[in-house]
Amino acid sequence: MIKFLERMMTIVTFENQNKIIFEMEDMSNVSFITTDITQVRFNDKIMWNQKDRFKVIEEDWLEQRAIRESDDSRKEVSLGRVQSVYRNLRENYEFRLRYDEAGKFFIREMELKRKYREIRSEEENNSIIIKPNGWVRRNLSLAGLYYHLAKYGEDLRRPTFFGLTIISASIIAYLLIQQEQQLVTHPLSFSYKGLSPIGNAFENSTTVFLQLRNEHLVWYDYIFKSLGILTLGIFAIPLRRRFERKFRH
């Protein structure tokens, strides 16, 4: 069965997909390129790769093609085809309500866009070749920034961390600029008057970050307000995605 699937390069449609179950746990040598697998069943303990559980063999072929390690025609895969494999797996796992694992395949699909690009080579009869992206494209492009800020909308911890960092920086700026004179007359201490500057700074920073304050803003408040809008927008994406997945099926 594995050897047969490895050689499939034409479109395959499984009839009555709900009745088809892959019980094997090791799928590291199986290819589903150009194959509809959106509703077949997979073993809960399935491993798609020996080193990375959620990496399919087609991505290995893509890597080998990008660095010219192999001339095997079977491995002449396109970027779009490998992305479609991950997309089908994501839809499959979402259909089975396995959302955490579906998110892993979505990340791998998006990572392909960040790491590789297809260009037409005039030197090779206008054939399409795969090129690895450089450091700038991987990290400073929109896809790269989206990855670092929110892991393509699959991670709540990153925007939460950035939000807390922005609020902390705003508190420090408020204490250093707005409360400089007050700190001279009432230095920080564990008394009510000593802690009041911190309370004022926290109130100011959180209201600005959460877009609850629009009056009596100073120049740095506009900076943190803009960063707050960006962070809240990024934070809303994974929340929305989790909500949609929960009520999709």
N, C-alpha and C positions, 0 to 999 in steps of 0.2 A: 504493500500500500504506500509506504513512504517513497520507495523508488519511483512508483508511478506518479505520485504527486510532484516529485522533484522535476519530472520531465514535462509537466503540463505547461504549455505556453499559449494555449487557446482558451477561449472563454468557456467556462464550465458552469452549468446550472444544476444545482442539486434539487431534484423534485422532492416535495414534502420535507423541507429542511428541518422542521421540528422533530422529525423521526430519525434524523441522522445525528449520531453521537460519536465523537472522537474520544475514545477512552485512553488513548496513549498519553503519557505524561511528557515525553520528550518530543517536541515538535521542531527541534533546532535544525533539522534537515528537510523540512517540508515547506514547499512554496505554494502559496495561494494567489499568485499574481494573476490578474484578469479572471478571478474566480469569485462568484457570488457566495459569500459565507455569512451573510448578515444575520441568519436565523438558525444556523446549525448549532449543535450543542458541543461544548468543549469541557473536558475534565477540569474540575475545580483546582487541581494541583498541576495544571499544565505549565510546562516551561518552554518558552519560545526560543530561548538561547541559553547555552550553558553558563555564560558569564553574566548576561543581562536577561532577566526573565521576560521582559517585554520588548525585546529587540528581535525582529524577524530576519530570516536568512536573506531576504531581498535587500535589506539595508547593507548587509555584508557584501553582497554583489556590487551594490552601488559604490561602496567605499573602494573596492578593488578596481572598479572601472575608473574611478576618479584618480587613482594613483597608478593606473596602468599595470596592475599586477597580473591581470589575467586577460587572455584573448578569447576565452570560451564564449561562444555565441549565446549560450544559455544565459550568460550573465550580462548581456547587453540590455540592461533594464534602464528605463527612464525614471527621472525624478518623480514625475506624475504618477507612474504606475506603483512605485513603492509607497507614495503617499496614499494612494487608493487602497492599498492593502491595510495600512494602519486605520484608514477611515472606515473600512468595512469591519475591522475588528472592534473599533470603538462603537459602531452602531450595534454590533452583535452583543457586546457586553452591556451596553445601555438597555438593549431589548431584554436582557436577562436580569436587569436591575443591579448589575455589578458595577456601580458607578465609580468606585475608587480605581478599579482596574481599567475602566474605560478612559478615565482621565490620564492614565499612564500612556495609553496609546495615542491620545490626543497630543500629549507633550512630545512624543517621539515624531509624530507627523509634523508638528510645528518646528521641531529642531532640524528637520531636513531642510526646511526653507531657510533657516538661519545658517546652516553649515555649508549648503551647496547651491549652485546655480547652473543652469544649462545655457550654453552659448553655441552659436553656429560657427563652425570652423571652415573657412574658405580653403585652407590648405588640405583639408580632408574631404573634398567634394561636398562641401556644405553640410556635412554630417553634424549631428548634435553631440557635443561632448560635455562631460560633467566636470565642473571646476570647484574645488573647495574654496569657500570664502575666506578672506583674510581676517585678521584680528579686528579691523575697523568695522567691516560688514557684520561680523559675528556679534560684536558688543555695542556698537554705536548706532546701528541701524534701528528702525522702529521695532523690528522683530527682536533684536538684541536687547533693547531697553525694556520691551514688554516682558521678555524672559526674566531679566534681572529684577524688575519691579514686582512682578506677580506670577512668574512662571506660567505665562500664557493664560492667566485667569484661573489657575487650578490650585493656587496656594493663598490662603488667608493670612498666613503668618508674616509673609513679606510686607504687604501693605500695612499690616498692623504695626510691624517694627518701624517702618518708615514714618507712620503717623505719630507714634510715640517719640521718635527722634525729632520730628518737626516741632511738636509741642514742647519738648525739652529745650530745644534751641530757642524757641520763642520766649520761654520763661527766662532763660539766661539773658537774652537780649533785653527783655523788659526790665529785669533787675539792674542790668548794667547801664541802661540809658535812662529809662523813665524814673527809676527809684534811686538814682545815685545820691541825690541830696537827702532823701529820707533814710538811706542806709547810714549816712554820716551821723544824723541825729538819733536814729533808732537802729543800731547795729543788730544783725541777726542774732537771735537767742531763742530759747525755748519758752519765753514769755509770750503773752498775747500780742504786745506791740512788736516784739522781735520777729514773730512769725507772720504778722500781717502783710509785709511786703511780698512774701512768698505766696500767700493766699491771693493777693491782688494780681500777682503775675500769673498764677495758675488760672484764675478766672478769666483774665484778659486773653491768655493764650488759647484756652479751650473754646471760648466763644468765637474768637476769630477763626480758629481752625474749622469749627463746625458751622461756619457761615451764619452765626447767630448775632453778630455784631457788625453794623455798617456805619456807625457814627463815631466821630472823634478818633479816627484812625490816623496813625502816623506812618511814615514811609515804610518801615520794616513790617508793619502789620499787613500791608498790601502784598508783600512778598510771601509771608506765611499764609495769608488767605488764599493766594493763588496755588501754593503748594498743597494746601488743604483741599481745594477743589479737585486737583489732580489725584491726590491720594484717595479721597472718598470715592471718586469715579472708578479708580482701579479696584478698590475694596468692594464696590458694588457688583463688579463683574462675576467673581466667584460665587457671591451670594445668589445672584440671579441664576447662574448656571446650576447651582445645587437645587434651587427652587424649581426650575424648569425640569430637571431630571426627575425630581421626586414626583411630579404630577404629569409627566409625559406619557407614561404607559398606564 
